[in-house]
Amino acid sequence: MSEHGYCPNCGNNFDGDLIFDTFMERYEGDEEKALESASYYGATKTKGRWGHKIALYDMEKDMTTRWKCPDCEYVWDRTT
């Protein structure tokens, strides 16, 4: 199951690496520091992944209004 979904055009899975694993590398295996940092993103050892889809932000609306696939560059509305 994908946490971040799939591209509606090419089907690319937007899930990246586990957030916890990223911090394990950063802190050279220090599990306590990795868990603390991952928790700031709502992540645990087994849940919480970085996402790959690109948010397109509208300054006037002050919100993300569209998404873009980094692979096929397809753009779709946030509500889709």
FIPAVEX-142251 format. One record per atom (N, C-alpha, C, O): residue in one letter; x, y, z. Coordinates in steps of 0.02 Angstrom, whole numbers, padded with zeros to 5 digits, always signed. Example, Ala and Ser with C-alpha at 12.3 -4.5 7.8 and 13.67 -1.06 7.14 Angstrom:
<sites>
a+00660-00284+00390 a+00615-00225+00390 a+00660-00165+00390 a+00712-00166+00423 s+00642-00112+00354 s+00684-00053+00357 s+00645+00002+00394 s+00670+00057+00402 
</sites>
This chain:
<sites>
m+00042-00059+00000 m+00000+00000+00000 m+00044+00062+00000 m+00094+00065+00036 s+00027+00111-00040 s+00065+00172-00046 s+00039+00226+00001 s-00021+00239+00005 e+00085+00258+00038 e+00065+00313+00082 e+00050+00377+00044 e+00008+00416+00064 h+00086+00387-00011 h+00080+00450-00048 h+00043+00443-00114 h+00035+00493-00150 g+00020+00384-00131 g-00019+00375-00192 g+00024+00363-00253 g+00084+00352-00250 y-00010+00366-00310 y+00020+00352-00375 y+00004+00407-00424 y-00047+00441-00417 c+00046+00416-00474 c+00033+00466-00526 c-00029+00444-00566 c-00032+00386-00588 p-00077+00488-00575 p-00136+00469-00614 p-00121+00461-00688 p-00163+00435-00726 n-00062+00482-00710 n-00045+00477-00781 n+00000+00416-00795 n-00017+00375-00838 c+00056+00410-00760 c+00105+00357-00774 c+00104+00300-00723 c+00135+00248-00735 g+00070+00310-00667 g+00065+00257-00616 g+00124+00254-00568 g+00128+00208-00528 n+00171+00302-00573 n+00229+00302-00528 n+00207+00303-00455 n+00162+00341-00436 n+00239+00262-00414 n+00226+00261-00342 n+00266+00318-00311 n+00327+00322-00320 f+00232+00361-00274 f+00266+00420-00245 f+00299+00407-00178 f+00328+00453-00149 d+00297+00347-00152 d+00330+00331-00089 d+00406+00331-00097 d+00433+00301-00143 g+00438+00365-00050 g+00511+00364-00047 g+00534+00318+00008 g+00499+00272+00029 d+00594+00331+00033 d+00623+00291+00086 d+00587+00303+00152 d+00552+00353+00161 l+00595+00256+00198 l+00569+00266+00265 l+00605+00325+00298 l+00667+00330+00293 i+00568+00369+00330 i+00597+00427+00363 i+00646+00404+00417 i+00700+00433+00425 f+00627+00353+00455 f+00671+00327+00508 f+00738+00305+00480 f+00790+00321+00509 d+00738+00270+00423 d+00801+00247+00393 d+00846+00306+00374 d+00907+00301+00382 t+00817+00360+00351 t+00856+00419+00333 t+00893+00445+00394 t+00952+00463+00390 f+00858+00448+00452 f+00890+00474+00512 f+00938+00423+00543 f+00986+00443+00577 m+00927+00359+00532 m+00976+00309+00555 m+01042+00320+00519 m+01096+00315+00550 e+01039+00335+00455 e+01101+00349+00418 e+01133+00414+00443 e+01193+00417+00454 r+01091+00465+00451 r+01117+00531+00472 r+01152+00527+00540 r+01204+00558+00551 y+01122+00489+00586 y+01149+00483+00653 y+01191+00420+00663 y+01202+00398+00720 e+01215+00392+00608 e+01262+00336+00609 e+01239+00279+00654 e+01279+00252+00694 g+01175+00260+00648 g+01149+00203+00684 g+01123+00217+00754 g+01103+00171+00790 d+01122+00280+00775 d+01096+00298+00841 d+01020+00297+00838 d+00988+00344+00816 e+00991+00241+00861 e+00919+00230+00856 e+00879+00281+00895 e+00826+00303+00872 e+00902+00300+00953 e+00866+00349+00994 e+00859+00416+00958 e+00805+00445+00956 k+00914+00441+00930 k+00912+00504+00893 k+00869+00498+00830 k+00832+00544+00813 a+00875+00440+00796 a+00836+00430+00735 a+00761+00429+00750 a+00722+00459+00713 l+00741+00395+00804 l+00671+00393+00823 l+00645+00462+00842 l+00589+00481+00824 e+00686+00499+00879 e+00665+00567+00898 e+00653+00610+00837 e+00602+00644+00832 s+00700+00610+00791 s+00693+00651+00731 s+00635+00627+00687 s+00598+00669+00660 a+00628+00562+00679 a+00573+00535+00639 a+00505+00555+00669 a+00457+00567+00633 s+00502+00557+00735 s+00439+00573+00769 s+00416+00644+00752 s+00355+00657+00754 y+00461+00689+00735 y+00442+00757+00716 y+00401+00757+00652 y+00365+00805+00637 y+00407+00703+00613 y+00370+00696+00550 y+00312+00647+00558 y+00279+00629+00510 g+00299+00626+00620 g+00245+00578+00633 g+00264+00507+00612 g+00220+00465+00603 a+00328+00494+00605 a+00351+00429+00581 a+00376+00385+00639 a+00393+00410+00692 t+00377+00320+00626 t+00403+00270+00673 t+00457+00230+00637 t+00478+00249+00582 k+00478+00175+00667 k+00527+00131+00634 k+00500+00102+00569 k+00538+00091+00522 t+00435+00088+00567 t+00406+00052+00510 t+00355+00091+00471 t+00332+00068+00418 k+00336+00150+00494 k+00285+00190+00459 k+00310+00261+00449 k+00345+00289+00491 g+00292+00288+00392 g+00312+00356+00376 g+00365+00357+00323 g+00423+00339+00336 r+00347+00377+00264 r+00393+00380+00207 r+00396+00450+00179 r+00347+00488+00183 w+00453+00467+00151 w+00459+00529+00114 w+00417+00523+00050 w+00409+00468+00024 g+00390+00577+00027 g+00351+00577-00035 g+00389+00608-00093 g+00432+00652-00083 h+00374+00585-00154 h+00409+00610-00213 h+00369+00658-00256 h+00397+00692-00298 k+00302+00661-00246 k+00265+00707-00290 k+00281+00778-00270 k+00296+00793-00212 i+00278+00823-00318 i+00297+00892-00309 i+00235+00935-00299 i+00188+00932-00339 a+00235+00973-00245 a+00179+01018-00231 a+00189+01084-00269 a+00243+01113-00267 l+00137+01107-00303 l+00138+01171-00337 l+00096+01220-00296 l+00036+01211-00287 y+00129+01270-00271 y+00100+01316-00221 y+00075+01380-00254 y+00109+01409-00296 d+00016+01402-00235 d-00013+01464-00259 d-00006+01516-00203 d-00037+01509-00151 m+00035+01567-00215 m+00049+01617-00164 m-00014+01657-00145 m-00024+01674-00087 e-00056+01672-00194 e-00117+01711-00180 e-00166+01671-00137 e-00197+01698-00092 k-00173+01607-00151 k-00219+01565-00112 k-00186+01539-00048 k-00220+01514-00003 d-00120+01545-00045 d-00081+01522+00013 d-00092+01448+00027 d-00105+01427+00083 m-00087+01408-00027 m-00097+01336-00019 m-00071+01299-00081 m-00062+01328-00135 t-00059+01235-00072 t-00043+01192-00129 t-00107+01182-00169 t-00158+01162-00142 t-00104+01197-00234 t-00164+01191-00276 t-00158+01135-00327 t-00209+01109-00351 r-00096+01115-00343 r-00086+01062-00393 r-00026+01020-00372 r+00015+01040-00332 w-00022+00960-00401 w+00034+00914-00391 w+00066+00901-00459 w+00035+00908-00511 k+00131+00882-00457 k+00167+00867-00518 k+00207+00803-00507 k+00239+00794-00456 c+00204+00759-00556 c+00243+00697-00554 c+00315+00712-00575 c+00325+00742-00628 p+00364+00691-00536 p+00434+00704-00554 p+00458+00661-00612 p+00510+00677-00642 d+00422+00608-00629 d+00443+00564-00684 d+00415+00587-00751 d+00453+00598-00798 c+00349+00593-00756 c+00319+00610-00821 c+00299+00683-00826 c+00278+00705-00879 e+00306+00721-00771 e+00291+00792-00767 e+00217+00809-00776 e+00200+00866-00790 y+00174+00759-00768 y+00102+00771-00771 y+00081+00813-00711 y+00105+00803-00656 v+00036+00861-00723 v+00011+00905-00670 v-00064+00894-00661 v-00100+00889-00711 w-00087+00890-00599 w-00158+00881-00585 w-00178+00922-00525 w-00137+00940-00483 d-00243+00937-00522 d-00270+00976-00466 d-00265+00938-00401 d-00268+00877-00399 r-00256+00975-00347 r-00251+00946-00281 r-00313+00905-00262 r-00308+00855-00226 t-00370+00925-00286 t-00433+00892-00268 t-00444+00827-00307 t-00490+00789-00290 t-00404+00815-00358 t-00413+00755-00399 t-00388+00694-00364 t-00391+00638-00391 
</sites>
